[in-house]
Structures are given as structure tokens and as C-alpha cells.
């Protein structure tokens, strides 16, 4: 595999970002043992890669530490690395977010015929996203960058990015960083995807569609599980996405890795056995249910259900009475029909 793999991490001893990357890189190595894996970090993170945390160095080809702008907090340093990684590392690259698990060989990425390629957010065309998602996206972009036409085919997910080493891609990333910097510091919008959308529009839609198997977004679709090469357990604000669904939504799993200083014991047992990545009691929901559950109302009702609040108990009793009355009249109608 000629394409280099890049992870960008800003972490300290108190968080689990390094451990998330460790899980991803461990599973990547199982299927791609000869891949060049670059861990791009800020100088502060590099200084912590000693002792137990230093074990991650054994899984990567190289740790590249760069200076970040003065005054940037951890999140801003992370965005700085992500929007600039093209400038720090030579060769064709595949950026992979830390909150992922690798399920197969990534060698096919060498055959991508695009200068930059990403998977659409939600595995859908922009016009096919749910009304709630579209409203949120367009509101964020309009409030940050002003009114514009939203006639693009895709709103790309930035969790996985394939990028060739060309003058056009270097210019694109320089533009992405400047666009994000304006968004973050002038408008208070620190997310990188809106800035990526605007940058892509400014650069003549340079980003092309990457196959969904390279960024199987767990919260949005099961379609790509069969051939999923990269499973993306990204952080979305849905209460239903918890340890009840998968071990990868459980902070305790990563803290065990932190405690052990590496992939060992039950952590290794889970990562080596794909059947344990998802829990047995895992149910599917369709798009309409997902849209409801991800709405403000859906989240409140779900929270009320989980906490078994008085309001929920009253509503449950009311629904039970309604069902009993409905059933009674159905039976009554049936009896009258028999007499006729």
C-alpha cells in the first residue's frame, strides 16, 4: 500500500483521545501490517507519549510533532492539525479520525482516481438528508459565512479524507485552514465540516465521492457493514448511542486500555473478535424513527422514558387506557356483527 495513513491527535493524561486512536491503529495493523502510519501531534501531546502512553509508538511508523499557534486550546489545536495535515506530510494520504475501528484491508485506496475524496455525511446526497439535518447544516453555514446557494450534491463527512500530493490539494488545505480559522475565531463556529463545505465550493468542488465502505457511519446506516473497511463511531448527541449498542461507545473500554498501557486482557479479546464489537441486543430503526429520536422532542421523550419520570408514567397510563378502550370497542363491534 503506497498511501500513507494519518491520525491527528491532541491528548493529555485525562482524556481518552489517545486510547481511541490506539484502538483504531491496532485494528488497522491487523489488516494492514505494512502500512505507513503517521501519528501527527502537537508538541504538548508528544511530551506525554512516555511510560504507558508511549506504547502507541510501537504501532506507528512515525510520530510527527508540530508547533501550533500560541493561545489555541486543545480543540483548536486539534482542528489546526486536521486542516493542515496535508502541509506537514508528503505523499498521498488517508486521514482517519481516532473514533474508528478498521475492519479490513485499505490497499484499494491506492486506486482512487481523485485529488481529494470523502464519503457523504449520513451516506446521502445533500438534498436527501433529513429535514432536521439539512436545517441545522444550512443554518450553521449561513450564520457563519453568509447566504449562499445550497445546490451542492454532497455535504461531506470529514472523518475520513483521501488526498493526493498535488499543488491543488496543498492550496485547498491552506484555504480550508483559513476558512476554519475565520469560522472559529470570528464567528464562534469551531466545527471543521462547514468550513470544508465552503472551501470545496470555492475550489470548484474538488472533493469527489469516496465509497461508503471507507467511512461506515454507524449512527446513520447499516448498508455498508457487510464490506465495511472503516467503521466510524463518531460522536453524535443521541442518547440511544450508548454502551448498550457497542463497546466502542463505552468510555470504560478505553480507560481499561489506559490502565493497561496497551491492548491487553479483555480489550484485546474484544478487538480480536468482531462478533463482540456490537452487543447481542442491538435493534435497528428506520430513517423516520431516527429523525424523531434525534429531534429535540424525541430526545426529551427518550430521556423521560429512561429516567421513568412521573410525566412518562402518566403518559404511559393514559396510552394504556386508550388501548383498553380501543380494544373494548373493537370487541363490542365484533359482538354486534355476530348478532347481525
RODOTOR-559511 format. One record per atom (N, C-alpha, C): residue in one letter; z, x, y. Coordinates in steps of 0.2 Angstrom, whole numbers, plus 5000, padded with zeros to 4 digits. Each point is the difference from the previous one (the first is absolute). Example, Ala and Ser with C-alpha at 12.3 -4.5 7.8 and 13.67 -1.06 7.14 Angstrom:
2
a503950664972;a500049965006;a500050045006;s499649985005;s500150045006;s500349965005;
REM end
This chain:
340
x500050044994;x500049965006;x500050045006;x499549995005;x499950055005;x500449975006;x500149945001;x500449975005;x500750015000;x500350025005;x500750025001;x500449945001;x500649994997;x500549955001;x500550015006;x500149965004;x500450015006;x500649955000;x500650025001;x500649965001;x500350025007;x500249965004;x500350015006;x500749985000;x500550045001;x500749984999;x500450025006;x500449965003;x500650025004;x500649974997;x500550044998;x500549984996;x500650045002;x500649974998;x500650045001;x500549984993;x500650035000;x500449994994;x500249935000;x500049965005;x500249935000;x499649954998;x499350015000;x499549954998;x499750014993;x499549964998;x499750014994;x499350015000;x499750025006;x499350015001;x499850064995;x500450055000;x499850064996;x499949974992;x500549974998;x500149974993;x499449964998;x499849965005;x499449954999;x499450054999;x499950055004;x499450044999;x500150044994;x500650024998;x500150034993;x499849964994;x500149945000;x499849954995;x499350005000;x499649995006;x499349995000;x499750074998;x500250055002;x499750074998;x500150014992;x500649984998;x500150014993;x499549964996;x499949945001;x499649964997;x499250025001;x499950035006;x499350035001;x499950054995;x500550055000;x499950064995;x499949984993;x500349954998;x499949984993;x499249984998;x499749985005;x499349984999;x499550055004;x500250045004;x499650055004;x500450065000;x500150044995;x500450064999;x499750065004;x499350005002;x499750055003;x499949995007;x500249945003;x499849985007;x500450055005;x499750015005;x500350045006;x500449955004;x500750005000;x500449955003;x500350045006;x499949975006;x500350035006;x500549965003;x500650025001;x500649975003;x500050025007;x499849955005;x500050025007;x500749975003;x500450045003;x500649995003;x500150025007;x500549985003;x500250035006;x500550064999;x500150045005;x500550064999;x500749984998;x500249945002;x500749984999;x500049984992;x499549964998;x500049984993;x500050074995;x499650045002;x499950064996;x500750044999;x500450005005;x500650035000;x500549974995;x499949944998;x500449974995;x499750004993;x499550034999;x499750014993;x500350064997;x500650004999;x500450054996;x500549964995;x500250044996;x500549974995;x499749944996;x500349954999;x499749944996;x499349985003;x500049995007;x499449985003;x499450054999;x500250064999;x499550055000;x499650004993;x500249964995;x499649994994;x499349975001;x499949965005;x499449975001;x499450065001;x500250065002;x499550055001;x499750024994;x500349994994;x499750024994;x499449954998;x500049945003;x499549954998;x499450015005;x500050035005;x499550005005;x499750075000;x499450005002;x499650075001;x500350045006;x500149965005;x500250035007;x500449965004;x500550025003;x500449975006;x499750025006;x499749965004;x499850025007;x500549975005;x500350045004;x500549985005;x499650015007;x500149955004;x499750005007;x500549995005;x499850025006;x500449985006;x499849935002;x500549965002;x499949945003;x500249995007;x499749965004;x500250005007;x500849995002;x500250035005;x500749995002;x500249935001;x500549984999;x500349935001;x499849944996;x499550024995;x499849954995;x500649994995;x500149934999;x500549994994;x499750004994;x500449994994;x499750014993;x499449954999;x500049945002;x499449964999;x499450025004;x500150035006;x499550025004;x499750074997;x500450044998;x499850064996;x499649984994;x500249954997;x499649984994;x499349985002;x500049965005;x499349975002;x499650065003;x500350055003;x499750065002;x499650034995;x500450014994;x499750044994;x499449964997;x500149935000;x499549964997;x499449995004;x500050005006;x499449995004;x499750075002;x500350064998;x499750065001;x499950044994;x500249984994;x499950044994;x499350034999;x499549975002;x499350025000;x500050075003;x500350015006;x500050065004;x500450064997;x500449984995;x500550064998;x499750034993;x499649964997;x499850024993;x499350004999;x499750054997;x499350004999;x499849974994;x499349984999;x499749984994;x500049925000;x499749974995;x500049935000;x500749984997;x500349945003;x500749984999;x500149934998;x500549994996;x500249934998;x500750005002;x500249965006;x500749995002;x500349944996;x500650014997;x500349954996;x500749995003;x500249945002;x500649985002;x500650014995;x500650025002;x500550024995;x500249944996;x500049945002;x500249944996;x499549974996;x499750054995;x499549984995;x500250034994;x499749984994;x500050024994;x499350014997;x499850064997;x499450024998;x499949984993;x499549964998;x499949974993;x499450034997;x499650055002;x499550024997;x499650065003;x499550034998;x499650055003;x499749985006;x500150055005;x499749985007;x499350055001;x499850034994;x499450045001;x499449975003;x499949934999;x499449965002;x500050005008;x500550025003;x500050005007;x499550065003;x499950054996;x499550055002;x499349975001;x499849944997;x499449975000;x499949955006;x500549995004;x500049955006;x499550035005;x499549965002;x499550015004;x500149975007;x500650025003;x500149985007;x500450055003;x500050005007;x500450065004;x500749985000;x500249935001;x500749984999;x499949934996;x500549994996;x500049944996;x500749984999;x500149935000;x500749974999;x499949934997;x500549984997;x500049934997;x500249955005;x499749945000;x500149955005;x500849984999;x500349985005;x500749975000;x500049944997;x500449994995;x500149944996;x499449994995;x499650054999;x499449994996;x499549955002;x500049985006;x499549955003;x499650025006;x499549975001;x499750015006;x500449975006;x499950025006;x500449985006;x500049935001;x499549974999;x499949925001;x500349964994;x500250044995;x500349964994;x500750014999;x500350045005;x500750015000;x500449935001;x500649994998;x500349945002;x500149995007;x500049945003;x500149985007;x500650045003;x500550004996;x500650045003;x499950075001;x499750034995;x499850085001;x499650015005;x499449965001;x499550015005;x500349995007;x500449955001;x500449995006;x500450065002;x500450024995;x500450065002;x499650065002;x499550024996;x499650055001;x499650005007;x499749945001;x499650005007;x500550005006;x500649974999;x500550005005;x500250075002;x500250044994;x500250075001;x499550045004;x499449994998;x499450045003;x499949985007;x499949935001;x499949985007;x500550025005;x500749994998;x500550025004;x500150075002;x499750044995;x500050075001;x499450035004;x499449984997;x499450035003;x499649955004;x500249945001;x499649965004;x499649954996;x499649965003;x499649954996;x499450044997;x499849984994;x499450034997;x499749954995;x499450014998;x499749964995;x500350024993;x500249954996;x500250024993;x499549974995;x499450045001;x499549984995;x499950064995;x500550044999;x500050054995;x500049974993;x499750044995;x500049974993;x500750014997;x500350065002;x500750014997;x500550035005;x500649984998;x500650035003;x500350054995;x499950065001;x500150054994;x500850024999;x500250004994;x500750034999;x500050075000;x500450035004;x500050075001;x500550044995;x500249974994;x500450034995;x499650054996;x499449994999;x499650054996;x499350015005;x499950065001;x499450025004;x499650064997;x499449994999;x499650054998;x499650035006;x500050065001;x499650035006;x499750064998;x499450015002;x499650064999;x500250055006;x499850064999;x500150055005;x499350015004;x500049965005;x499450005004;x500250005008;x499550025004;x500249995007;x500249935003;x499649954997;x500149935001;x500749984998;x500350024995;x500649984997;x500650035004;x499950075002;x500550035005;x500049975006;x499449985003;x500149965006;x500349935000;x499849974994;x500349934999;x500850015000;x500350054996;x500750005000;x500350025006;x499750045004;x500250025007;x500149945004;x499549954999;x500049945004;x500549954997;x500150004994;x500549964997;x500750025002;x500250065001;x500650035002;x500149975007;x499550025005;x500149985007;x500149925000;x499649964996;x500049935001;x500749984997;x500350034995;x500749984998;x500550025005;x499950065003;x500550025005;x500049965006;x499549975002;x500049955005;x500349944998;x499949984994;x500349944997;x500750005000;x500250064997;x500850014999;x500450015006;x499750045005;x500450025006;x499949965006;x499449975000;x499849965006;x500249934999;x499949984994;x500049924998;x500549994995;x500450054998;x500549984995;x499849984993;x499450014998;x499749984994;x499950064995;x500550024996;x500050064996;x499650004994;x499849944998;x499650004993;x499450035001;x499750044995;x499450045000;x499449964999;x500049944996;x499449964998;x499749975006;x500349975005;x499649975005;x499650055004;x500350065001;x499750065003;x499450024996;x500150004993;x499450024996;x499449955001;x500249945000;x499549945001;x499650015006;x500450025006;x499650015006;x499650065000;x500350054997;x499650075000;x499449994996;x500049964994;x499449994996;x499549965004;x500249965004;x499549965004;x499750045005;x500450055004;x499750045005;x499650054997;x500150024993;x499550054997;x499549974996;x499849945001;x499449974997;x500149984993;x500749984998;x500149984994;x499950054994;x500350065002;x499950064995;x500349994993;x500549965000;x500449994994;x499649954995;x499950024994;x499749964995;x500549984995;x499849954996;x500449974995;x500150044994;x500650014998;x500250044994;x500249954995;x499850014994;x500249954994;x500749995000;x500249944998;x500749975001;x500450044995;x499850034994;x500450034996;x500350065003;x499850035005;x500350065003;x500649985005;x500149935001;x500549985004;x500249934998;x500349994994;x500249944997;x500649985004;x499949955005;x500649985004;x500449944996;x500550034997;x500449954996;x500249945002;x500249995007;x500249945003;x499449955001;x499450025000;x499549965001;x499549984995;x500050044994;x499549984995;x500150044994;x499949964994;x500050024993;x499350024998;x499549995004;x499350014997;x499950074998;x500350055003;x499850074999;x500550034995;x500549974997;x500550034996;x499750034994;x499449964997;x499750024994;x499850085000;x499750015006;x499750075001;x500350045005;x500649975002;x500450035006;x500150084999;x499750045005;x500250075000;x500550025004;x500149965006;x500650015004;x500349935002;x500649994998;x500449945001;x500450015006;x499949965005;x500350015007;x500649955001;x500650024999;x500649965001;x500250005007;x499649985005;x500150015007;x500549955002;x500450025006;x500549965002;x499849945005;x500049944996;x499949945004;x500649965000;x500149965006;x500749975001;x500049934996;x499950004993;x500149944996;x500650014996;x500549955000;x500650014996;x499849994992;x499549984999;x499849994992;x499850074998;x499850055004;x499850064997;x500750045000;x500350004994;x500650034999;x500050044993;x500650024999;x500150044993;x499949954994;x500049935002;x499949964994;x499350004998;x499550025004;x499350014999;x499950074996;x500250055004;x499850074997;x500650055002;x500050054996;x500550055001;x499950045006;x499350005002;x499850035006;x500249975007;x500349945000;x500349975005;x500750015001;x500350044995;x500750015000;x500250075002;x500450005006;x500250065003;x500450054995;x500449964996;x500450044995;x499650044995;x499449984999;x499550044996;x499950075003;x499950005006;x499850065004;x500650045001;x500649975001;x500650035001;x500350044994;x499849974994;x500150044994;x499650064999;x499450005003;x499650065000;x500350055005;x500249985005;x500450045005;x500650034997;x500449964996;x500650034997;x499850054995;x499549994996;x499850054995;x499650065002;x499749995006;x499650065003;x499450014996;x499749944998;x499450004996;x499949944996;x499450004996;x499949944996;x500350024993;x500549974999;x500450014994;x500349934997;x500350014994;x500449944997;x499649935001;x500349955002;x499749935000;x499450005005;x500050045005;x499450005005;x499450024996;x500150064996;x499450024997;x499849954994;x500449974997;x499949954995;x499649945003;x500149985006;x499749955003;x499350025002;x499950065004;x499450025002;x499550024994;x500250024995;x499650024994;x499849934996;x500349955002;x499849944996;x499849945005;x499349995000;x499849955005;x500249934999;x500249984994;x500349944998;x500649985004;x500350055002;x500750005004;x499950005007;x499450005003;x499950005007;x500249935003;x499849954996;x500249935002;x500449974996;x500549965002;x500549974996;x499749944996;x500349984995;x499749954995;x499949945003;x500549975004;x500049945003;x499650015007;x499350005000;x499650015006;x499549945000;x500149965005;x499549945000;x499550015006;x499449974999;x499550015005;x500049945005;x499850015006;x499949945005;x499350015002;x499749945002;x499350005003;x500150015008;x499450015003;x499950015007;x500449955004;x500049944999;x500349955004;x500850015000;x500250014994;x500750014999;x500350065003;x499550065000;x500250065003;x500049995008;x499549965003;x500049995007;x500749965002;x500249954996;x500649975002;x500650044999;x500150044995;x500550044999;x500150065006;x499450025002;x500050055005;x500149975007;x500049945001;x500149975006;x500750005002;x500149995007;x500749995002;x500449954997;x499749944999;x500349944997;x500250024992;x499450034997;x500150014993;x500650054999;x500050055004;x500650054999;x500649975001;x500149965005;x500649975001;x500349954994;x499549964998;x500149964994;x500250044994;x499650064999;x500250044994;x500750035001;x500150025006;x500750035001;x500649954999;x499849945002;x500549944999;x500149994993;x499550004996;x500049994993;x500450064996;x499850065002;x500450064997;x500750005001;x500249985006;x500750005002;x500449934999;x499649954997;x500249944998;x500549975005;x499749995006;x500349985006;x500149924999;x500549975005;x500149935000;x499449965001;x499650035005;x499449965002;x499550004994;x500050064996;x499549994994;x500349964995;x500749994999;x500249964995;x499949935002;x500149985006;x499849935003;x499349984999;x499650055001;x499249994999;x499949994993;x500350044996;x499950004993;x500249934997;x500649975002;x500249944998;x499649945003;x499750015006;x499649955002;x499350004996;x499850064998;x499350004996;x500249974993;x500650014998;x500149974993;x500149935000;x500249975006;x500149935001;x499349975000;x499550035004;x499449985001;x499650004993;x500150054996;x499750004994;x500249944995;x500749995000;x500349954996;x499749935002;x499949995007;x499849935002;x499250004999;x499650055000;x499350004999;x499949994992;x500550034996;x499949994993;x500249934998;x500549975003;x500249934999;x499549955001;x499750015006;x499449955002;x499450014995;x499950064998;x499450014995;x500249964993;x500650014998;x500249964994;x500049935001;x500249975006;x500049935001;x499349985001;x499650035002;x499349985001;x499750004993;x500250054995;x499850004994;x500249944996;x500649985001;x500349944996;x499649935003;x499950005006;x499649945003;x499350004997;x499750064999;x499450004997;x500049984993;x500550014996;x500049984993;x500149934999;x500449975005;x500149935000;x499349965001;x499650035005;x499449975001;x499550004995;
REM end
